[in-house]
Amino acid sequence: MNGTRGLTRRGSWLIASLVLASVAVGCQDTDGGNGKGPGAKSPDRGRSSQSPGGGAGHDDGKESAKPSPRPSDRPADGLTCDRLRNAELQNSELRLPDAPAGSISFTDGRWEGDGIVIELQPQCDIGDMTGDAAPDAVAPIKVTTEGTGRFYALVTWRNDAGTPVPAAAVSLGDRTPVESVEISTAPPRQATVVHLTRGDADPAAVVTIRRTAVYRVAGPVMAELHHSDAPYSP
């Protein structure tokens, strides 16, 4: 009898243990399926918010805007002041004041020949001077001769699909350095030039006047429209 009771009690404990184990396993399976158990991941966690081929957050199916081109990616067909450094300066259609005859072109802003040096000056501006709506270039040059002369001139280069072509020029005189060049942004097409000069009775070695002069292109000549003077002292 005692043996029978012992077997019965052991059987009851065994059944109870199996029932408890089944309940525990069932709870774990249910929690894991709902994503709410310890360490379980949310259904959306770990999923990228990018739509295929799109940027972050572009889940509405719309195509993202293309980035603007960098300056280096844009076509370089416009005339710039830097292009004057290797531009033609004198040809059969335009003869520069104080320059020798023949074709002249800059190499890195300089030309030298027959004892004469011609240098492009840094003052420059871009704008329409010839009336064809294409932005032209205006800049001064300095012509150094074998003597003491340092002759300055003002040149307009016409814009030929981005290539500067000499179109008009005017002499500013000996030792009359240019301070600034500004082309008007609206008609009339004019260039305002500030340069140093002197009175008629002053020695050539000094400058006593700061002159503001306005020019326009008239054929192969840059014609002065008017100017105003202010005293200048170094």
Secondary structure, DSSP 8 states (H G I E B T S, - for coil): -HHHHHHHHHHHHHHHHHHHHHHHHHHHHHHHHHT-STT---TTTT--S--TTS-TT--S----------GGGS---S--GGGGGG-EEE-SS---TT--SS-EE-BTTEEEETTEEEEE-S--EEE--SSSSS-EEEEEEEEE-SSS-EEEEEEEEEEETTEEEEEEEEEEEET--EEEEEE-SSSS--EEEEEEE--TTS-TT---EEEEEEEEEETTEEEEEEEEEEE---
